[in-house]
Amino acid sequence: MAAPAGYWDTVAERWVATRPQRSWRTYSDRVNTALCESWLPSEPVGRLLKTDVFDEVAAAGLLPLLRRRARQVVGIDRSLGMVRSVRDPAMALVASDVRSLPFPDGAFDRVFSNSTLDHFDSQDDIRDALRELARVLHPEGELLLTLDNLANPVVRLRNALPSSSLERLGVIPSRMAATCGPRALRGLCAEAGLEVLALGTVMHCPRAPAVAIAGILDRVGTPGACEAFLRVLAAFEPLARWPTRNLSGYFLTLRARRAR
């Protein structure tokens, strides 16, 4: 079974109370914002679904961009605590499991699912979630998805280690579970009735040392030093164009639509 909703309520309480990893969360928001900027049209789309609200609980999140690029932004999260921790009226919020969405077929013009489907226990769960996302996607709409890239050796090693220990050490912000590599993700999309339009990677910096250094700078660094470090991390992102991108990218990125 995936982590219970009560676990995510505890995660929400901890992040609201302590706001850890401030610089790292800023960097994560910038990477995801740049990804969405390249995907969303400049003219606002109709309804956009975001499949969890951890970004908006942990830091500024993606709402500054999404509210400009969509007429309505709906955020879901399995944790009621996460939902209640978001204080921005620009997002309509629903407590829901992505594997069983309370929306009609074709309800959304765009769906952004960032690091949501890598919190289940099996690839069967990922497939079920993809089927639900395909169901609520408008026939002319698009899905943008990110999830942990199992082709990255660091991710593969991390998934082989006890998740609870890594979480206590601050290496990961919350419990990790099953994920997949590029080839398996294409297969799961096909089984879920999705046509893959593009498959890539993001976040190419060495994540574990980057998180550790960002944490030190949060405690003792100046705002200028933190910003300079974030620019260093951003300098790794062009690796997404290299042949080795599947080995260096921490997250897979996938653009898809309903199969025709």
Protein Blocks (a to p, Z undefined) as FASTA:
>chain_A
ZZdfklmmmmmmmmmmnopaklmmmmmmmmmmmmmmmmpcfbdcfbdcdfbfklmmmmno
jmlmmmmmpfbdcdddfblklmmmpccfkbccddddfklccbdehkafbdcdehkllmcf
bfklmmmmmmmmmmmpcfkbccddddddfkbmklmmmmmpcfklmmmnomagbdcddddd
fklmmmmmmmnopacfbdcdehjbcfklmmmmmmmmmmmmcfklmmmmmmmmmmmmmmmm
pmklmmmpmbdcddddddZZ
